[in-house]
Amino acid sequence: MSAEFGGPMSLRGKLTQWLRGRGPEQAADADGREALLLAAAGAGLPLAPAAHPAPGYRCSCDRVGCPTPARHPVSFAWQTQSTTDRSQIERWARHQPQANFITATGMVHDVLDVPLQAGREALERLQSQGVDVGPVAQSDDGRMLFFTLTRGTPEDEDEWWPCELDCHPETMDEHPGLRWHCRGSYVLVPPARLPGDDGESVHWLRGPEHPLPDPLTLLETLTDACARYTGQDPAPWPLRH
């Protein structure tokens, strides 16, 4: 399945229809959503059900004042629950037609999570250099997600990156730059709806059919872009030749 969607019956059209979902009956007819979830699982991304938006910028969970509405798993056992099993994902998608899904990182893949502006600059530069970027998703709340191979568990624990590059989604406001989601973390996987009345979503810019790259091939460009975004490095990109 390609990330380049087109035509009235394309996955993109079906996804748009789902994102506009005005009721459970429309949400239940979300074959485009299911196909995208199965494509992600087929690429090796383990999935688990997540909360979804409720009216009034609220979360579908029962927690009063949920700090991450529609952005968290529904089960505390999400790490062991996460799976790529097609039958299980089909059951979840059909029985929970409004649910978002998360993908657990640090098993097969990691996610480099950067501010949207920095991500756009980095993606343009990486592609101009011919780098195999891999899957990339955009979250309309201002983030871009670069999916990579996981770094696994190094023999030398001191080799791990500092915590600001390896933090949970709940701490994102404390780290406006790059966040490295690996072991014990997760991100929303497209297609996902975000709270609000503006139809914001998490959607693929480059689909999961693209092979996962080594994160180190992207890291320098992403950190440079984030440094400029946070004002730590005002220098422009070098001129292209």
Residue frames as qw, qx, qy, qz and C-alpha x, y, z in Angstrom:
[[0.000, 0.889, 0.459, 0.000, 0.00, 0.00, 0.00],
 [0.450, 0.359, 0.004, 0.818, 1.40, 3.34, -0.98],
 [0.191, -0.512, -0.406, 0.733, 1.40, 6.53, 1.02],
 [0.099, 0.136, -0.313, -0.935, 0.33, 8.35, -2.14],
 [0.297, 0.449, 0.806, -0.245, -3.45, 8.17, -1.92],
 [0.185, 0.235, -0.279, -0.913, -5.76, 9.34, -4.71],
 [0.312, -0.182, -0.784, -0.505, -9.16, 8.84, -6.27],
 [0.543, -0.396, -0.004, -0.741, -12.66, 8.90, -4.81],
 [0.926, -0.265, -0.191, -0.187, -12.45, 5.32, -3.53],
 [0.517, 0.448, -0.574, 0.450, -8.89, 5.58, -2.19],
 [0.591, -0.367, -0.588, 0.412, -7.86, 4.91, 1.39],
 [0.179, -0.006, -0.190, 0.965, -7.30, 8.61, 1.84],
 [0.388, -0.305, -0.313, -0.812, -10.92, 9.30, 0.89],
 [0.694, -0.405, -0.586, -0.102, -12.16, 6.63, 3.27],
 [0.510, -0.200, -0.467, 0.694, -9.90, 7.94, 6.02],
 [0.042, -0.162, 0.011, -0.986, -11.20, 11.47, 5.53],
 [0.570, -0.393, -0.452, -0.562, -14.75, 10.18, 5.82],
 [0.694, -0.355, -0.576, 0.246, -13.85, 8.42, 9.07],
 [0.355, -0.039, -0.314, 0.880, -12.14, 11.49, 10.51],
 [0.262, -0.256, -0.127, -0.922, -15.31, 13.47, 9.96],
 [0.324, -0.272, -0.906, 0.010, -17.22, 10.72, 11.79],
 [0.321, -0.339, 0.059, -0.882, -20.47, 12.19, 13.03],
 [0.783, -0.257, 0.203, -0.529, -21.78, 9.08, 14.73],
 [0.568, -0.316, 0.759, -0.030, -21.17, 5.43, 15.64],
 [0.815, 0.413, 0.400, -0.075, -22.80, 4.12, 12.46],
 [0.494, 0.837, -0.232, 0.023, -20.42, 6.08, 10.24],
 [0.203, -0.709, 0.671, -0.083, -17.47, 5.12, 12.42],
 [0.771, -0.090, 0.624, -0.095, -18.39, 1.46, 12.15],
 [0.787, 0.574, 0.218, 0.064, -18.15, 1.65, 8.35],
 [0.068, -0.907, 0.380, 0.167, -14.47, 2.54, 8.57],
 [0.961, 0.132, 0.147, 0.194, -12.84, -0.03, 6.29],
 [0.466, 0.752, -0.224, 0.409, -10.20, 2.54, 5.35],
 [0.380, -0.742, 0.426, -0.351, -9.26, 2.92, 9.00],
 [0.911, -0.230, 0.338, -0.055, -9.01, -0.84, 9.45],
 [0.843, 0.465, -0.004, 0.270, -6.85, -1.21, 6.34],
 [0.193, 0.811, -0.350, 0.427, -4.43, 1.43, 7.59],
 [0.607, -0.593, 0.450, -0.279, -4.19, -0.24, 11.01],
 [0.963, 0.027, 0.263, 0.056, -3.56, -3.63, 9.41],
 [0.641, 0.675, -0.162, 0.327, -0.91, -2.10, 7.16],
 [0.141, -0.789, 0.463, -0.378, 0.89, -0.73, 10.23],
 [0.801, -0.348, 0.457, -0.171, 0.69, -4.11, 11.96],
 [0.922, 0.353, 0.105, 0.116, 1.85, -5.82, 8.78],
 [0.410, 0.763, -0.324, 0.380, 4.92, -3.61, 8.85],
 [0.648, -0.003, -0.605, 0.462, 5.71, -4.93, 12.33],
 [0.100, -0.382, 0.295, -0.870, 4.30, -2.12, 14.49],
 [0.253, -0.322, -0.886, 0.217, 2.61, -3.66, 17.57],
 [0.255, -0.410, -0.187, -0.855, -0.77, -2.04, 18.24],
 [0.174, -0.363, -0.821, 0.406, -3.15, -1.71, 21.18],
 [0.064, -0.780, -0.521, -0.342, -6.45, 0.17, 21.60],
 [0.254, -0.024, -0.277, 0.926, -6.35, 3.75, 22.87],
 [0.118, 0.623, 0.529, -0.563, -8.86, 6.31, 24.09],
 [0.266, 0.463, 0.525, 0.663, -10.73, 8.54, 21.66],
 [0.038, -0.131, 0.111, -0.984, -12.09, 12.10, 21.75],
 [0.066, -0.601, -0.783, 0.143, -15.38, 12.81, 23.52],
 [0.063, 0.820, 0.324, 0.468, -17.53, 15.95, 23.17],
 [0.348, -0.931, -0.003, -0.111, -16.22, 19.06, 24.88],
 [0.336, 0.699, -0.571, 0.270, -12.51, 18.39, 24.38],
 [0.680, -0.453, 0.489, -0.306, -12.82, 15.44, 26.74],
 [0.142, 0.357, -0.915, -0.122, -11.44, 11.92, 26.70],
 [0.748, -0.136, -0.480, -0.437, -13.43, 8.72, 26.39],
 [0.488, -0.003, -0.772, 0.407, -11.77, 7.38, 29.56],
 [0.470, -0.726, -0.494, -0.086, -13.37, 7.78, 32.97],
 [0.552, -0.233, -0.265, 0.756, -10.56, 9.89, 34.39],
 [0.016, -0.951, -0.291, 0.103, -11.66, 13.36, 35.50],
 [0.016, -0.939, 0.271, 0.210, -9.41, 15.98, 33.91],
 [0.913, 0.091, 0.251, 0.308, -7.49, 13.45, 31.80],
 [0.227, -0.759, 0.264, 0.551, -4.14, 15.15, 31.04],
 [0.060, -0.313, 0.734, 0.599, -3.71, 13.43, 27.65],
 [0.665, 0.350, 0.419, -0.510, -7.22, 13.10, 26.19],
 [0.844, 0.500, 0.070, -0.182, -7.49, 10.55, 23.36],
 [0.395, 0.745, -0.533, 0.072, -3.72, 10.03, 23.40],
 [0.241, -0.465, 0.802, -0.287, -3.25, 7.12, 25.83],
 [0.334, -0.023, -0.925, -0.178, -3.88, 3.35, 25.90],
 [0.651, -0.422, -0.151, -0.613, -7.11, 2.08, 27.44],
 [0.928, -0.294, -0.225, 0.031, -5.39, -0.75, 29.32],
 [0.369, -0.825, 0.429, 0.012, -2.59, -0.59, 31.88],
 [0.757, -0.173, 0.592, 0.216, -1.32, -3.79, 30.26],
 [0.566, 0.776, -0.046, -0.274, -0.79, -2.10, 26.90],
 [0.024, 0.683, -0.705, -0.192, 2.83, -3.29, 26.61],
 [0.329, -0.087, 0.940, 0.018, 1.89, -6.97, 26.82],
 [0.554, 0.551, 0.527, -0.335, -1.38, -6.41, 24.98],
 [0.291, 0.728, -0.326, -0.529, 0.29, -4.78, 21.95],
 [0.697, 0.052, 0.700, 0.146, 0.27, -7.12, 18.98],
 [0.185, 0.395, -0.525, -0.731, 0.64, -7.39, 15.23],
 [0.262, 0.194, 0.945, 0.025, -1.87, -10.26, 15.03],
 [0.157, -0.123, -0.482, -0.853, -4.25, -9.48, 12.19],
 [0.392, -0.477, -0.754, -0.223, -7.29, -11.23, 13.68],
 [0.370, -0.532, -0.516, 0.560, -6.95, -9.49, 17.01],
 [0.089, -0.236, 0.070, 0.965, -6.57, -6.06, 15.42],
 [0.248, -0.267, -0.636, -0.681, -9.61, -6.69, 13.21],
 [0.408, -0.560, -0.716, 0.079, -11.66, -7.59, 16.30],
 [0.283, -0.466, -0.296, 0.784, -10.54, -4.48, 18.16],
 [0.005, -0.073, 0.308, 0.949, -11.17, -2.22, 15.17],
 [0.326, -0.338, -0.680, -0.563, -14.68, -3.60, 14.56],
 [0.472, -0.574, -0.652, 0.147, -15.77, -3.83, 18.20],
 [0.308, -0.676, -0.188, 0.642, -14.31, -0.41, 19.10],
 [0.518, 0.624, 0.405, 0.422, -15.14, 1.65, 15.99],
 [0.002, 0.980, 0.022, 0.197, -14.25, 5.02, 17.57],
 [0.739, -0.580, 0.139, 0.314, -11.03, 3.94, 19.27],
 [0.275, 0.835, -0.475, -0.020, -7.64, 5.35, 18.46],
 [0.972, -0.075, -0.106, 0.195, -4.68, 2.96, 18.57],
 [0.210, -0.863, 0.450, 0.095, -1.19, 3.31, 20.00],
 [0.871, 0.316, -0.343, 0.153, 1.93, 1.51, 18.89],
 [0.715, -0.667, 0.144, 0.151, 4.33, 0.37, 21.59],
 [0.436, 0.797, -0.398, 0.123, 7.89, 1.47, 20.88],
 [0.254, -0.648, 0.695, -0.181, 11.13, -0.24, 21.85],
 [0.834, 0.005, 0.541, -0.109, 10.04, -3.68, 20.62],
 [0.721, 0.383, 0.433, 0.381, 10.49, -3.47, 16.85],
 [0.330, 0.646, 0.182, 0.664, 10.64, 0.25, 16.25],
 [0.277, -0.450, -0.328, 0.783, 11.41, 3.56, 17.92],
 [0.215, 0.838, 0.413, 0.285, 9.92, 6.96, 17.12],
 [0.368, -0.111, -0.083, 0.919, 11.81, 10.24, 16.88],
 [0.036, -0.812, -0.582, -0.019, 9.20, 12.85, 17.81],
 [0.361, -0.087, 0.023, 0.928, 9.96, 16.47, 16.84],
 [0.224, 0.607, 0.267, -0.714, 8.12, 19.81, 16.52],
 [0.663, 0.593, 0.457, 0.000, 6.25, 20.04, 13.24],
 [0.291, 0.934, -0.170, -0.119, 8.25, 22.95, 11.82],
 [0.261, -0.644, 0.706, 0.140, 11.55, 21.29, 12.65],
 [0.676, 0.080, 0.731, 0.034, 10.29, 18.01, 11.21],
 [0.619, 0.747, 0.230, -0.076, 9.29, 19.59, 7.92],
 [0.136, 0.885, -0.432, -0.112, 12.71, 21.20, 7.52],
 [0.421, -0.441, 0.791, 0.060, 14.51, 17.98, 8.43],
 [0.736, 0.309, 0.601, -0.041, 12.35, 15.84, 6.13],
 [0.530, 0.842, -0.016, -0.097, 13.02, 18.13, 3.17],
 [0.011, -0.798, 0.599, 0.065, 16.74, 18.07, 3.83],
 [0.583, -0.223, 0.781, -0.009, 16.93, 14.30, 4.36],
 [0.740, 0.490, 0.458, -0.046, 15.04, 13.63, 1.14],
 [0.387, 0.893, -0.209, -0.094, 17.23, 16.08, -0.80],
 [0.162, -0.660, 0.733, 0.022, 20.25, 14.09, 0.42],
 [0.677, 0.198, -0.645, -0.294, 18.73, 10.82, -0.74],
 [0.124, -0.232, 0.847, -0.462, 18.41, 9.41, 2.79],
 [0.446, -0.296, -0.794, -0.289, 15.97, 6.53, 3.24],
 [0.255, -0.377, 0.315, -0.833, 13.71, 8.23, 5.76],
 [0.124, -0.195, -0.955, 0.187, 11.11, 5.52, 6.39],
 [0.185, -0.698, -0.662, -0.200, 7.57, 6.02, 7.69],
 [0.125, 0.026, -0.250, 0.960, 6.68, 9.55, 8.85],
 [0.149, -0.689, -0.704, -0.087, 3.44, 10.68, 10.51],
 [0.032, 0.345, -0.086, 0.934, 2.12, 14.16, 11.25],
 [0.222, -0.569, -0.723, 0.324, 0.15, 14.99, 14.37],
 [0.095, 0.714, 0.323, 0.613, -1.96, 18.11, 13.81],
 [0.483, -0.859, -0.158, 0.069, -1.28, 19.25, 17.37],
 [0.073, 0.949, -0.306, 0.018, 2.18, 20.27, 16.19],
 [0.538, -0.505, 0.661, 0.135, 4.43, 17.21, 16.08],
 [0.715, 0.479, -0.434, -0.265, 6.06, 15.03, 13.42],
 [0.794, -0.348, 0.487, -0.100, 6.89, 11.38, 14.07],
 [0.462, 0.584, -0.642, -0.183, 9.80, 9.60, 12.35],
 [0.944, -0.195, 0.199, -0.178, 9.51, 5.81, 12.69],
 [0.280, 0.671, -0.686, 0.016, 12.84, 3.95, 12.86],
 [0.770, -0.022, -0.627, 0.119, 14.28, 0.60, 13.85],
 [0.629, -0.771, -0.009, -0.099, 14.62, 0.20, 17.60],
 [0.167, 0.735, -0.605, 0.257, 18.00, 0.58, 19.23],
 [0.803, -0.111, -0.583, 0.061, 17.23, -2.47, 21.35],
 [0.645, -0.763, 0.044, -0.009, 18.89, -2.87, 24.74],
 [0.428, 0.716, -0.493, 0.247, 22.58, -1.95, 24.59],
 [0.797, -0.136, -0.491, 0.324, 24.97, -4.09, 26.61],
 [0.344, -0.040, -0.334, 0.877, 26.32, -0.90, 28.14],
 [0.081, -0.783, -0.613, 0.071, 23.39, 0.84, 29.85],
 [0.240, -0.651, -0.024, 0.719, 25.44, 4.06, 30.04],
 [0.240, 0.026, 0.593, 0.768, 25.22, 4.20, 26.25],
 [0.091, 0.706, 0.698, 0.073, 21.53, 5.16, 26.41],
 [0.144, 0.542, 0.147, 0.815, 20.61, 8.68, 25.43],
 [0.005, -0.022, -0.526, 0.850, 19.75, 11.18, 28.18],
 [0.184, 0.452, 0.811, -0.323, 16.19, 11.27, 29.45],
 [0.295, 0.594, 0.076, -0.744, 15.14, 14.29, 27.39],
 [0.369, 0.360, -0.653, -0.555, 15.57, 12.11, 24.30],
 [0.374, -0.087, -0.921, -0.065, 13.82, 9.13, 25.84],
 [0.198, 0.063, 0.541, -0.815, 10.64, 10.26, 27.53],
 [0.188, 0.441, 0.876, -0.059, 6.96, 9.44, 27.66],
 [0.073, 0.572, 0.492, 0.652, 4.24, 11.33, 25.79],
 [0.371, -0.823, -0.426, 0.054, 2.98, 12.79, 29.07],
 [0.499, -0.606, 0.011, 0.620, 6.21, 14.76, 29.51],
 [0.555, 0.465, 0.376, 0.578, 6.19, 16.34, 26.05],
 [0.018, -0.965, -0.156, -0.209, 5.48, 19.88, 27.29],
 [0.559, -0.754, 0.224, 0.262, 8.74, 19.76, 29.23],
 [0.530, -0.259, 0.591, 0.551, 10.74, 18.86, 26.13],
 [0.494, 0.720, 0.102, -0.477, 9.84, 21.04, 23.13],
 [0.188, 0.615, -0.667, -0.376, 12.67, 19.58, 21.06],
 [0.609, 0.198, -0.725, -0.254, 13.35, 16.00, 20.04],
 [0.676, -0.316, 0.519, -0.417, 11.84, 13.14, 22.03],
 [0.349, 0.304, -0.864, -0.198, 13.02, 9.58, 21.47],
 [0.817, -0.170, 0.212, -0.509, 10.25, 7.07, 22.15],
 [0.426, 0.330, -0.841, -0.037, 11.83, 3.69, 22.79],
 [0.404, -0.179, -0.883, 0.159, 11.39, 1.07, 25.53],
 [0.147, -0.454, -0.689, 0.546, 8.37, 1.64, 27.73],
 [0.170, 0.411, 0.038, -0.895, 6.87, 4.37, 25.55],
 [0.394, 0.484, 0.766, 0.154, 4.25, 4.65, 22.82],
 [0.106, 0.241, -0.170, -0.950, 2.77, 7.01, 20.23],
 [0.653, 0.466, 0.368, -0.470, -0.58, 7.24, 18.48],
 [0.352, -0.051, 0.764, 0.538, -0.50, 5.38, 15.19],
 [0.393, 0.254, -0.211, -0.858, -2.42, 6.72, 12.17],
 [0.083, -0.572, -0.214, -0.788, -5.26, 7.08, 11.66],
 [0.341, -0.425, -0.658, 0.519, -6.09, 8.73, 15.00],
 [0.075, -0.801, -0.324, -0.498, -8.46, 11.55, 15.91],
 [0.327, 0.019, -0.446, 0.833, -7.47, 14.33, 18.32],
 [0.055, -0.665, -0.627, 0.402, -9.81, 16.29, 20.61],
 [0.007, 0.418, -0.075, -0.905, -11.49, 19.43, 19.32],
 [0.563, 0.616, 0.442, -0.328, -13.90, 20.53, 16.64],
 [0.227, 0.765, -0.374, -0.473, -11.32, 21.19, 13.91],
 [0.946, 0.307, -0.034, -0.104, -10.93, 17.61, 12.70],
 [0.026, 0.756, -0.653, 0.040, -7.31, 17.36, 13.83],
 [0.995, 0.014, -0.012, -0.094, -5.73, 13.96, 13.39],
 [0.390, -0.564, 0.672, 0.279, -2.57, 11.90, 13.27],
 [0.831, 0.512, 0.140, -0.165, -1.98, 10.78, 9.69],
 [0.781, -0.101, 0.374, 0.490, 0.75, 9.33, 7.51],
 [0.220, 0.833, -0.269, -0.430, 2.96, 11.54, 5.36],
 [0.397, 0.433, -0.789, -0.180, 4.99, 8.47, 4.35],
 [0.869, -0.222, -0.096, -0.432, 3.22, 5.19, 4.96],
 [0.669, -0.496, 0.546, -0.087, 4.35, 2.09, 6.84],
 [0.926, 0.354, 0.104, 0.084, 5.26, 0.35, 3.58],
 [0.344, 0.804, -0.404, 0.270, 8.57, 2.27, 3.73],
 [0.803, -0.068, -0.489, 0.334, 11.33, 0.23, 5.47],
 [0.498, -0.863, -0.048, 0.073, 12.33, 1.35, 8.96],
 [0.509, 0.682, -0.348, 0.394, 15.71, 3.13, 8.88],
 [0.633, -0.178, -0.451, 0.603, 18.49, 3.11, 11.46],
 [0.190, -0.927, -0.310, 0.095, 17.67, 6.03, 13.80],
 [0.499, -0.562, 0.166, 0.639, 21.26, 7.24, 13.75],
 [0.397, 0.258, 0.513, 0.716, 20.95, 8.06, 10.03],
 [0.058, -0.781, -0.441, -0.438, 18.29, 10.66, 10.91],
 [0.527, -0.662, -0.379, 0.374, 19.44, 11.87, 14.29],
 [0.411, -0.228, 0.044, 0.882, 21.94, 14.59, 13.36],
 [0.010, -0.339, -0.444, -0.829, 19.60, 16.28, 10.90],
 [0.421, -0.678, -0.560, -0.223, 16.66, 16.10, 13.32],
 [0.539, -0.587, -0.299, 0.525, 18.63, 17.46, 16.28],
 [0.295, -0.029, 0.177, 0.939, 20.01, 20.31, 14.14],
 [0.174, -0.497, -0.510, -0.681, 16.48, 21.23, 13.03],
 [0.523, -0.686, -0.503, 0.048, 15.23, 21.08, 16.63],
 [0.501, -0.347, -0.155, 0.778, 18.09, 23.31, 17.79],
 [0.070, 0.185, 0.288, 0.937, 17.03, 25.94, 15.28],
 [0.372, -0.588, -0.587, -0.414, 13.39, 25.55, 16.29],
 [0.583, -0.669, -0.393, 0.242, 14.16, 26.10, 19.98],
 [0.051, 0.983, -0.076, 0.161, 16.45, 29.05, 19.20],
 [0.727, -0.557, 0.286, 0.283, 19.66, 27.36, 20.28],
 [0.507, -0.126, 0.542, 0.658, 21.13, 27.49, 16.78],
 [0.358, 0.743, 0.198, -0.530, 20.00, 30.45, 14.65],
 [0.081, -0.438, 0.658, 0.607, 22.24, 29.45, 11.72],
 [0.763, 0.369, -0.049, -0.529, 20.37, 28.53, 8.51],
 [0.921, 0.084, 0.359, 0.128, 20.84, 25.25, 6.67],
 [0.327, -0.423, 0.520, 0.666, 24.00, 25.27, 4.51],
 [0.526, 0.543, -0.203, -0.622, 23.37, 26.17, 0.89],
 [0.875, 0.141, 0.463, 0.010, 22.72, 23.19, -1.38],
 [0.049, -0.554, 0.606, 0.569, 25.09, 22.44, -4.22]]
